[in-house]
Amino acid sequence: MKKEERHALLLEKIKENPFLKDEELANECNVSVSTIRIDRAELGIAEYRERVKSVAQGASDAERAEILDLNLLHDGVAVLKTDNSMTFEGTDIIKGQSLYALAEELAVDVIDAKAAVVKVANIKYTNIARKGDRLVARSEVIRIKDYEYIVHVLIKANLKEVFRGKFSLLIPHGKGDIG
């Protein structure tokens, strides 16, 4: 099956049933799970867990980042296709808050936390991201000590760095201050 045919079939299957898992989609298309994940990323289709949340919350796929690879407590990669809802009004420039949100979400995901408090964030916006850009975020856990995690996140658009950050995340484990 050609890539275009597979993409059309994938879109049709997801539209019919947004709760299909990657393994089921791979069987339907007679390809590997990795190929399905790449196809979903290219088409802007969220992963299973995010599709379930989207249906439950009524959010569209375009509002969610797609996690392509996640090695808990080590590193991760996510992709987000930018759209008009992320821009400054009347421009095609993506707001910093969208970049920050992507970075923070990936940092929390990679440490496998249900909740985490950003204790300190050192961030830098290095270039402009624009509507339609495909943002690729990479995270790496640098240090783990007790309930505190240091995570670096780098975001690129069109192979150019647009954001980099170092997050000190604290997982709440009881009552009290974050220090």
C-alpha positions in Angstrom: 0.0 0.0 0.0 1.3 3.4 -0.9 1.9 6.1 1.7 -0.9 8.3 0.4 -3.4 5.3 0.5 -2.2 4.4 4.0 -2.7 8.0 5.2 -6.2 8.1 3.8 -7.0 4.7 5.4 -5.6 5.9 8.7 -7.6 9.1 8.7 -10.8 7.1 7.8 -10.2 4.5 10.6 -9.5 7.2 13.2 -12.6 9.2 12.2 -14.7 6.0 12.5 -13.2 5.0 15.8 -10.8 7.4 17.7 -10.2 4.7 20.3 -8.1 2.5 18.0 -4.6 1.8 19.4 -1.5 1.9 17.3 -1.2 -1.9 17.2 -4.7 -2.2 15.8 -4.0 0.5 13.2 -0.8 -1.2 12.2 -2.7 -4.5 11.6 -5.3 -2.6 9.6 -2.6 -1.0 7.4 -0.3 -4.0 7.4 2.7 -2.0 8.6 4.8 -1.7 11.8 3.7 0.3 14.8 6.6 2.6 14.3 5.3 3.4 10.8 1.9 4.2 12.2 3.4 6.5 14.8 5.3 8.4 12.1 2.2 8.5 9.9 0.1 9.9 12.8 2.8 12.6 13.5 2.8 13.6 9.8 -1.0 13.8 9.7 -1.2 15.6 13.1 -3.2 12.7 14.7 -2.7 12.4 18.4 -1.6 9.3 20.2 -4.3 7.0 21.6 -4.2 8.4 25.2 -4.5 12.0 23.9 -7.3 11.1 21.5 -9.3 9.5 24.4 -8.7 12.7 26.5 -9.6 14.9 23.5 -12.9 13.1 23.0 -13.6 13.3 26.7 -12.7 17.0 26.9 -14.1 18.0 23.5 -10.6 19.3 22.4 -9.3 19.0 18.8 -6.1 17.0 17.9 -4.4 20.3 16.8 -4.5 21.5 20.4 -2.3 18.6 21.7 1.3 17.7 21.3 2.2 14.3 20.0 4.7 12.3 22.0 6.8 10.3 19.5 9.3 8.8 21.9 9.4 8.7 25.7 12.0 6.9 27.8 10.8 7.6 31.4 13.4 9.3 33.6 15.7 9.7 30.6 14.5 11.5 27.5 11.6 12.2 25.2 10.5 13.7 21.9 7.2 15.4 21.1 5.8 17.2 18.0 3.3 20.0 17.8 1.8 21.4 14.7 1.2 25.1 15.3 -2.0 26.8 14.2 -3.8 30.2 14.3 -4.9 29.7 17.9 -1.3 29.9 19.1 -0.4 33.2 17.3 -0.5 36.9 18.3 -3.7 38.3 16.8 -3.2 39.5 13.2 0.3 37.8 12.8 1.7 34.4 12.1 4.1 34.6 15.1 3.6 31.9 17.8 3.3 33.2 21.3 5.9 32.3 23.8 3.3 30.7 26.1 2.7 28.0 23.5 6.4 27.1 23.4 6.7 27.2 27.1 3.6 25.0 27.6 5.0 22.4 25.2 8.3 22.4 27.0 6.8 22.1 30.4 4.4 19.4 29.5 7.2 17.3 27.9 9.4 17.9 31.0 6.6 16.6 33.3 5.8 13.7 31.0 9.4 12.5 30.9 9.6 12.3 34.7 6.3 10.3 34.8 4.6 12.7 37.2 0.9 13.2 37.6 1.7 16.6 39.0 4.9 18.6 39.3 5.7 22.1 40.4 8.2 24.2 38.4 10.6 25.3 41.1 12.9 27.2 38.7 12.9 27.6 35.0 15.7 29.1 33.0 14.4 29.7 29.5 15.5 31.3 26.3 13.5 32.1 23.2 16.1 31.9 20.4 14.1 32.4 17.1 10.6 33.0 16.0 8.2 30.2 15.4 5.4 30.7 12.9 1.9 29.4 12.3 2.1 26.1 10.4 5.6 25.3 11.8 6.0 21.8 13.1 7.7 22.1 16.5 9.9 19.3 17.6 10.7 19.2 21.3 13.4 17.0 22.9 13.8 16.6 26.6 16.5 15.1 28.7 16.6 14.3 32.4 19.9 15.7 33.7 19.6 15.0 37.4 17.3 13.3 39.9 17.7 14.0 43.6 14.9 13.0 46.1 11.7 14.5 44.6 13.5 17.1 42.4 14.3 16.6 38.7 16.4 18.7 36.4 15.2 18.5 32.8 16.5 20.2 29.7 14.1 20.9 26.8 15.0 22.1 23.3 12.4 23.0 20.8 13.1 23.4 17.0 11.0 24.7 14.1 12.3 23.9 10.6 15.6 22.6 12.1 16.2 25.9 13.8 16.2 26.2 17.6 13.3 28.4 18.8 13.4 27.6 22.6 15.6 26.1 25.2 14.9 25.6 28.8 16.2 24.1 32.0 13.4 23.1 34.4 13.8 22.2 38.1 10.7 20.2 38.8 9.5 19.1 42.2 7.0 16.3 42.6 4.8 17.1 45.6 5.0 14.4 48.2 3.2 15.9 51.2 2.2 19.2 52.7 4.6 22.1 52.9 6.7 24.5 50.9 8.7 23.7 47.8 11.9 25.1 49.4 
